[in-house]
């Protein structure tokens, strides 16, 4: 029966244990919070399992029990939850089967505070036991398995663990911590009860300890064998808002999110009508390290009549709100609901719609009432909010008001300008919102495309996030004002454009024909066309694509991602008044003219952040002109 084995931890687990043991001792209290939270999750899963398998309900109270032994320096946390099989213990404790493990460990190792803010978030809170223990023993039995199928796991956290089958008379998990030297302060009724009330008072299940010793009439201490509940042991979301303190809300957030920062805001409401449900939703103050991990399952914990159903019900919120944490407890959904039903349920759609509106309202309130707080929120979550423009057409107008951008009017790359701010500052006859997309802030701010706009005092929004190309591809206007790229199509300043003198314009075009022909001859099929332009003030040239074409920035990003992109050629626009263009116009040496035409084109290419086909040739040509 024993089949005892000694196995090595996965490399990432060894690194994590090393951090736990040597770096996180200043936050040793977190071990109890994490182990109690895991026990609560195990009971949640058992309750869900009992819906389909009522025979697993033995009538015993579902609870978490904490004991300690001063003499042997032991703390034991046990639960009668779902338990684990032999293979599940290896999978859940011996390895970290998650993508992003390397980046997680790197981030944790670089965290100067060493405050374990990422530990629970990554779902590895079990290992926090090694902050206070030099040996951990776990005995577990999966609900529905035989007594002899129980599993014993033992490790000192140094790289290996032993695992074997043992007997256990009831399903659930028992974790025994063999405390390190210097941790005796944890071996007290008062300290453990204090930690439970501080961190785990909100847990839905009773957390039990032996009753405090009493004294008889002669002053002798009477040790009780009776257990009593230490925490409040009721679902926090079922209480009215007036009964819940801010500290209780914050601790519950840390329980459901495994984020040790306080939340930015929370929403606690009861919805009645066709759909009846309670929601307790949190807007975090910090983004999780894996916010952009496409393999990560995000979502809200779904309860039905206080019975836990699933902990990543992503269909309850749109993907762009995946940073929101919390619970939704429905009174109408069937207990046997599946993920497939979630995909097509009108009831779920109604909950999703209502919850989305509530969250957007709360974010709008932050933006209106707390600008500095919203700036911090935008720094953390702005990019995912932008996804909402693409994903949520029903709320596109509301989301557009939440957007923030860098601007040519500011001297920094802070994204603080809303579309309302932009519209309020538009020039009297301006009827368009202008923007540019680029790889970096400096590339956008210094782009030749902005020269005429700067000269005329027209504000341009500087869009440098990767999502921005898809954003402007789905946000065509705001407040009936079209969104216009300054790098696409013909320069369109509307009523702000000075009416050209037709005779002078015609004369300028005639004068430019010879130099345009020189450039076309030198460049061949590198460009679609060569034209003179009035958008340039200080630069000799720039590249422009058609209104309906893919932007140069988007094309570059897709190519970098290995996407097949149709071959498109830009138009080279030249500034006929620039000294380089004048020099080319007056050049009579064919080779020198061709080289200068290529340099003018290559400068425009570099200004767009593109790579040159022949950088060595470019350097050679430049050297020739400066000798």
Beta strands, then each sheet from edge to edge (+ up, - down):
strand 1: 5-8
strand 2: 63-69
strand 3: 74-79
strand 4: 133-141
strand 5: 150-155
strand 6: 160-166
strand 7: 172-179
strand 8: 206-210
strand 9: 214-215
strand 10: 221-222
strand 11: 227-229
strand 12: 265-271
strand 13: 277-283
strand 14: 300-304
strand 15: 307-313
strand 16: 325-330
strand 17: 406-407
strand 18: 432-437
strand 19: 461-463
strand 20: 477-478
strand 21: 481-485
strand 22: 529-532
strand 23: 541-544
strand 24: 571-574
sheet 1: 1+ 6- 5+ 4- 7+ 3- 2+ 8+ 11-
sheet 2: 9+ 10-
sheet 3: 12+ 13- 16+ 14+ 15-
sheet 4: 17+ 19- 18- 21- 20+
sheet 5: 22+ 24+ 23-
end
